[in-house]
């Protein structure tokens, strides 16, 4: 049976509703914080003068980072929240493998977003909401992954699909790109003996940790599992393609908010941190559509 048992189904439904409610509260509050008229200067813990945002829920975040957070909020509000609502509803109404895989992918995106907020945003009034979103999305993603793993254990080979040379190349490039995008900043900082150029009021760069410490290794692990025809590898592959697609959309939106705020972004940064990820999003969308279409469940 693909259906959760009665108790698990109640937990799954209630937690999913909580995720959607928290997502709306957090994103709407974040988007409404776009106001450049309250910025101020602040001397950070490294002795550098930093311009602060000064408005809304991101009042204590830097002027450079706040538009990034707001761009993420808008993308999550307009794209991911409706997508998540539709996927969760389908998984409850029709508990099929495809619906569970799709929902796992979108909930994992919300988990990444929640982790970015909980660990990356300066402490504010929504901190408990960030933690609740992180916990609830982590629980639902675990429930779905455990259910999908149980299916693979009970049934052996679950589906067939074509792991093409293009898809293999895409995964390798995606895994390496995360290091290419962020590692030079860290190396330059360590060599110079200074803090990161845009560390500003923060103690660490959570994106570096999530992308290089979790996402990139997960991409290579997925490659290995898919090569061995492991069903969980297929599940992770579908999730990663969705993640690449959303991040490729989110980065240009973040950049637009930064430009509206009057932030100058060098052309090399636009190429390495926006164009590359946007190009990857196009390939991810192509591979996701074809992979879903060609998959045959046994």
C-alpha positions, -999 to +999 in steps of 0.1 A: +000+000+000+013+035-009-012+051+014+001+062+049-015+045+078-042+064+096-020+080+123+008+089+098-018+103+074-031+126+101+004+138+110+012+142+073-019+163+066-016+185+097+021+191+092+017+199+055-010+225+063+013+240+089+041+242+063+018+261+038+005+285+065+040+293+078+053+297+042+026+323+035+032+342+067+070+343+063+071+352+026+044+379+027+061+395+057+094+393+039+082+408+006+065+437+025+099+446+039+111+461+007+117+498+017+151+514+010+143+546+029+154+534+064+190+523+057+217+532+082+254+526+088+268+502+114+303+491+124+304+453+124+323+429+146+352+429+121+356+467+124+341+474+090+314+499+083+283+482+069+251+496+055+220+481+072+186+476+056+167+492+085+132+483+074+106+456+081+115+421+093+150+424+077+157+457+096+188+442+112+202+426+080+226+442+057+216+464+028+232+439+004+216+407+018+180+420+026+171+423-011+183+387-017+161+375+011+132+394-003+138+380-038+137+345-023+105+353-004+088+365-036+098+334-055+087+311-028+053+330-025+044+331-061+059+299-074+068+274-047+038+279-023+012+272-050+032+243-064+035+228-029-002+232-022-011+214-055+015+186-049+004+180-013-032+179-022-025+154-050-005+132-027-033+131-001-061+125-027-041+101-050-012+085-030+008+074-061+045+070-064+047+099-088+027+122-065+049+113-035+081+119-055+068+153-067+058+163-032+091+152-017+109+174-042+090+205-035+090+200+003+128+195+002+130+229-016+110+245+013+134+227+038+164+244+020+146+278+022+137+273+059+173+263+067+186+294+049+163+316+070+168+299+103+206+299+100+212+329+078+189+357+087+197+380+116+175+372+146+140+388+143+104+384+153+098+355+129+126+333+143+102+308+159+083+307+126+116+299+108+123+271+132+088+257+129+090+257+091+124+240+092+111+213+116+078+207+098+093+205+063+121+182+077+095+159+092+074+157+060+104+151+038+116+123+061+081+108+061+080+108+023+115+095+018+109+067+043+077+057+025+095+057-009+124+037+006+099+012+020+084+008-015+118+001-030+126-025-002+094-043-006+093-043-044+129-043-055+131-026-089+104+001-089+108+019-122+128+021-154+142+053-170+170+063-192+200+078-174+213+097-205+248+110-211+234+145-210+218+140-176+251+125-163+270+155-176+245+179-161+248+163-126+286+165-127+286+202-139+260+211-112+280+195-085+312+212-095+295+246-102+285+250-065+322+249-056+332+271-085+306+297-075+315+299-038+350+284-031+371+312-046+356+337-021+367+315+008+401+308-006+408+345-012+396+353+024+419+326+039+449+337+018+444+374+027+437+367+063+406+388+062+369+380+066+347+373+036+342+403+015+304+403+021+303+387+055+290+421+068+270+416+101+270+378+099+293+352+114+292+327+085+278+324+050+251+298+053+247+294+015+283+282+013+276+256+040+244+243+024+256+243-012+291+230-007+285+209+024+252+193+016+239+199-019+271+193-039+279+160-021+243+150-025+245+155-062+275+132-065+258+106-042+227+108-064+249+101-095+263+070-078+229+057-067+213+062-101+242+045-118+235+015-095+198+017-105+188+025-069+153+039-066+162+064-039+188+078-063+159+084-088+139+101-061+169+123-052+175+130-089+139+143-094+143+165-063+176+180-074+163+188-108+134+208-092+159+225-069+181+236-098+150+249-116+138+270-087+172+283-078+178+293-114+146+313-112+152+327-078+187+342-084+176+366-112+147+377-090+171+383-061+193+403-085+164+424-097+156+434-061+193+443-055+193+465-086+161+482-075+178+489-042+206+506-061+233+479-054+260+477-080+268+441-091+300+435-111+295+418-145+318+388-135+295+382-105+264+383-127+280+357-150+292+333-123+263+336-098+233+344-120+238+334-157+253+300-149+225+290-125+198+303-149+213+283-177+213+253-154+176+259-147+168+256-183+186+223-186+170+211-153+135+219-167+143+200-199+156+169-181+128+169-155+101+169-182+117+142-203+126+121-173+091+122-159+076+114-193+100+084-200+097+069-165+079+036-164+067+023-129+068-015-127 
